[in-house]
Amino acid sequence: MTLQWVAVATFLYAEIGLIIIFCLPFIPPQRWQKIFSFTVWGKIATFWNKAFLTIIILLIVLFLDAVREVRKYSATHALEKSTTTKPDAYEHTQMKLFRSQRNLYISGFSLFFWLVLRRLVILITQLAKELSNKGVLKVQADNTNKAAKKFMEENEKLKWILKSYDKDGDRILEAENKKLVEEQGKLKTELRKTSDALSKAQNDVVIMKMQSERLSKEYDRLLREHSQLQDRLEKGSKKGL
């Protein structure tokens, strides 16, 4: 096996190993996403894309070369098999045909696994993102369920309170109405008494006013008589002198 096909075979074995590692069930996609999110991968992202395309081109060229070799030695093998004149040449051609077929399988599977490997990395990354989103949505859903459950419990409490109020509320309102009616009656009675007392007081005031006016007039009359008497006394004393 030449150096180039040794490199291709080694590359094929590395691809198989990576695919097996990616398919291990005990390594979650989130762990792979953390590994893929290292800063070193971001720095070599441009180089990685170019290397990916370069490897695809090289594998396609090697695959086409292997196809050409298989077709070449297949025709030679059929021709030498039909003649059977040179057994050594037939065995040599058969050996080259086997090598060309081996190279065809190596290059073909390397190309196939290289595409599968890239697709597997993309799917693992997408799955990790979906699982992260699922975790966030699950937390939001749990919080929403808790809030809804809390609201339902509060609604049940309010319904129970309203039912209790509907049962006892009429009696409470009736008792309060009776109290208000009694208080209203008492207030009317007190108001009537107050009105009567006020009327009586007003009448007393009027009577006292009339009496005061009569007393004032009598006082004025007595005052005039007193003045007249004093005048008479003064005149009599003057005559006696």
C-alpha positions as CSV (number, residue, x, y, z in Angstrom):
1,M,0.0,0.0,0.0
2,T,1.4,3.4,-1.0
3,L,1.8,6.3,1.3
4,Q,-1.3,8.1,0.1
5,W,-3.6,5.1,0.6
6,V,-2.1,4.5,4.0
7,A,-3.0,8.1,4.9
8,V,-6.5,7.6,3.5
9,A,-6.9,4.4,5.5
10,T,-5.7,6.1,8.6
11,F,-8.2,8.9,8.0
12,L,-11.0,6.4,7.5
13,Y,-10.1,4.7,10.8
14,A,-10.1,8.1,12.6
15,E,-13.5,8.9,11.1
16,I,-14.9,5.6,12.3
17,G,-13.5,6.3,15.8
18,L,-15.0,9.8,15.9
19,I,-18.4,8.5,14.8
20,I,-18.4,5.8,17.4
21,I,-17.4,8.4,20.1
22,F,-20.2,10.7,18.9
23,C,-22.7,7.9,19.1
24,L,-21.8,7.0,22.7
25,P,-25.1,7.2,24.8
26,F,-23.5,8.3,28.0
27,I,-22.2,11.6,26.6
28,P,-25.1,14.1,26.3
29,P,-25.4,16.5,23.4
30,Q,-25.0,19.4,25.8
31,R,-21.5,18.2,26.6
32,W,-20.6,18.1,23.0
33,Q,-22.0,21.6,22.5
34,K,-19.8,22.9,25.3
35,I,-16.8,21.3,23.6
36,F,-17.8,22.7,20.2
37,S,-18.2,26.2,21.8
38,F,-14.6,26.5,22.8
39,T,-12.9,29.7,21.6
40,V,-10.3,27.7,19.7
41,W,-13.0,26.4,17.3
42,G,-14.2,29.9,16.6
43,K,-10.6,30.9,15.7
44,I,-10.1,28.1,13.2
45,A,-13.7,28.1,11.8
46,T,-12.7,29.7,8.5
47,F,-9.7,27.4,8.2
48,W,-11.9,24.4,9.1
49,N,-14.4,25.1,6.3
50,K,-11.6,25.4,3.7
51,A,-10.0,22.2,5.0
52,F,-13.4,20.4,4.9
53,L,-13.8,21.3,1.2
54,T,-10.2,20.5,0.4
55,I,-10.5,17.0,2.0
56,I,-13.7,16.4,0.0
57,I,-12.0,17.3,-3.2
58,L,-9.0,15.1,-2.5
59,L,-11.2,12.1,-1.5
60,I,-13.3,12.6,-4.7
61,V,-10.1,12.6,-6.8
62,L,-8.8,9.5,-5.1
63,F,-12.2,7.8,-5.5
64,L,-12.3,8.6,-9.2
65,D,-8.8,7.3,-9.6
66,A,-9.7,4.1,-7.8
67,V,-12.7,3.7,-10.1
68,R,-10.5,4.1,-13.1
69,E,-8.0,1.5,-11.7
70,V,-10.9,-0.9,-11.0
71,R,-12.2,-0.6,-14.5
72,K,-8.7,-0.9,-16.0
73,Y,-7.8,-4.0,-14.2
74,S,-11.2,-5.5,-14.5
75,A,-10.9,-5.4,-18.3
76,T,-7.4,-6.8,-18.2
77,H,-8.4,-9.5,-15.7
78,A,-11.2,-10.7,-18.0
79,L,-8.9,-10.7,-21.0
80,E,-6.2,-12.6,-19.3
81,K,-8.7,-15.1,-17.8
82,S,-10.0,-15.9,-21.2
83,T,-6.6,-16.5,-22.7
84,T,-5.0,-18.4,-19.8
85,T,-1.6,-18.3,-21.5
86,K,0.3,-16.5,-18.7
87,P,-0.7,-17.7,-15.2
88,D,1.7,-15.3,-13.5
89,A,0.4,-12.3,-15.3
90,Y,-3.2,-13.3,-14.5
91,E,-2.3,-13.6,-10.8
92,H,-0.5,-10.2,-10.9
93,T,-3.5,-8.6,-12.6
94,Q,-5.8,-10.1,-10.0
95,M,-3.7,-8.7,-7.2
96,K,-3.8,-5.2,-8.7
97,L,-7.5,-5.6,-9.2
98,F,-7.9,-6.5,-5.5
99,R,-5.7,-3.5,-4.5
100,S,-7.7,-1.1,-6.7
101,Q,-11.0,-2.4,-5.3
102,R,-9.6,-2.0,-1.8
103,N,-8.6,1.6,-2.6
104,L,-12.0,2.2,-4.1
105,Y,-13.7,1.0,-0.8
106,I,-11.3,3.0,1.3
107,S,-11.7,6.2,-0.6
108,G,-15.5,5.8,-1.0
109,F,-16.1,5.0,2.7
110,S,-13.8,7.8,3.7
111,L,-15.7,10.3,1.6
112,F,-19.1,9.0,2.9
113,F,-18.0,9.0,6.5
114,W,-16.5,12.5,6.1
115,L,-19.9,13.8,5.0
116,V,-21.7,11.8,7.7
117,L,-19.3,13.1,10.3
118,R,-20.0,16.8,9.4
119,R,-23.7,16.1,9.4
120,L,-23.5,14.4,12.7
121,V,-21.7,17.3,14.3
122,I,-24.4,19.7,12.9
123,L,-27.2,17.5,14.3
124,I,-25.6,17.1,17.7
125,T,-25.3,20.9,17.9
126,Q,-28.9,21.4,16.9
127,L,-30.1,18.7,19.3
128,A,-28.2,20.4,22.2
129,K,-29.8,23.7,21.4
130,E,-33.3,22.1,21.2
131,L,-32.7,20.4,24.5
132,S,-31.6,23.7,26.1
133,N,-34.7,25.4,24.7
134,K,-36.8,22.5,26.0
135,G,-35.3,22.9,29.4
136,V,-36.2,26.6,29.4
137,L,-39.7,26.0,28.1
138,K,-40.2,23.3,30.7
139,V,-39.2,25.7,33.5
140,Q,-41.6,28.3,32.0
141,A,-44.3,25.7,31.8
142,D,-43.8,24.6,35.4
143,N,-43.9,28.3,36.5
144,T,-47.1,28.8,34.5
145,N,-48.7,25.7,35.9
146,K,-47.8,26.7,39.5
147,A,-49.3,30.2,38.9
148,A,-52.4,28.7,37.3
149,K,-52.7,26.3,40.2
150,K,-52.4,29.1,42.7
151,F,-55.0,31.2,40.8
152,M,-57.3,28.2,40.8
153,E,-56.9,27.7,44.6
154,E,-57.6,31.4,45.1
155,N,-60.7,31.2,42.9
156,E,-61.9,28.2,44.9
157,K,-61.4,30.1,48.1
158,L,-63.3,33.1,46.7
159,K,-66.2,30.9,45.6
160,W,-66.3,29.3,49.0
161,I,-66.4,32.7,50.6
162,L,-69.1,33.9,48.2
163,K,-71.2,30.8,49.0
164,S,-70.8,31.3,52.7
165,Y,-71.8,34.9,52.3
166,D,-74.8,33.9,50.2
167,K,-76.0,31.6,53.0
168,D,-75.4,34.0,56.0
169,G,-75.5,37.3,54.1
170,D,-79.4,37.5,54.0
171,R,-79.7,37.0,57.7
172,I,-76.9,39.5,58.5
173,L,-78.5,42.1,56.2
174,E,-82.0,41.5,57.7
175,A,-80.6,41.9,61.2
176,E,-78.8,45.1,60.2
177,N,-81.9,46.4,58.6
178,K,-83.9,45.8,61.8
179,K,-81.3,47.6,63.8
180,L,-81.4,50.5,61.4
181,V,-85.3,50.6,61.5
182,E,-85.2,50.6,65.3
183,E,-82.5,53.3,65.4
184,Q,-84.6,55.3,62.9
185,G,-87.7,55.0,65.1
186,K,-85.6,56.1,68.2
187,L,-84.3,59.1,66.3
188,K,-87.8,60.1,65.2
189,T,-89.0,59.9,68.8
190,E,-86.1,61.9,70.0
191,L,-86.6,64.4,67.2
192,R,-90.3,64.8,68.1
193,K,-89.4,65.3,71.7
194,T,-86.8,67.9,70.8
195,S,-89.2,69.6,68.5
196,D,-91.8,69.8,71.3
197,A,-89.2,71.1,73.8
198,L,-88.1,73.7,71.2
199,S,-91.7,74.8,70.7
200,K,-92.3,75.1,74.4
201,A,-89.1,77.0,74.9
202,Q,-90.1,79.3,72.1
203,N,-93.5,79.9,73.7
204,D,-91.8,80.6,77.1
205,V,-89.5,83.0,75.4
206,V,-92.4,84.8,73.8
207,I,-94.2,85.0,77.2
208,M,-91.1,86.2,79.0
209,K,-90.6,88.8,76.3
210,M,-94.2,90.0,76.8
211,Q,-93.7,90.1,80.5
212,S,-90.5,91.9,80.1
213,E,-92.2,94.5,77.9
214,R,-95.0,94.9,80.5
215,L,-92.5,95.3,83.3
216,S,-90.6,97.8,81.3
217,K,-93.7,99.9,80.7
218,E,-94.6,99.6,84.4
219,Y,-91.1,100.7,85.4
220,D,-91.3,103.7,83.1
221,R,-94.7,104.6,84.6
222,L,-93.4,104.3,88.1
223,L,-90.3,106.3,87.2
224,R,-92.5,109.1,85.9
225,E,-94.6,109.1,89.0
226,H,-91.5,109.2,91.1
227,S,-90.3,112.2,89.2
228,Q,-93.6,113.9,89.7
229,L,-93.6,113.3,93.4
230,Q,-90.1,114.6,93.7
231,D,-91.1,117.8,91.9
232,R,-94.1,118.2,94.2
233,L,-92.0,117.7,97.3
234,E,-89.5,120.3,96.1
235,K,-92.2,122.8,95.4
236,G,-93.8,122.2,98.9
237,S,-90.5,122.7,100.7
238,K,-89.9,125.9,98.9
239,K,-93.3,127.3,100.0
240,G,-92.8,126.3,103.7
241,L,-89.6,128.3,103.8
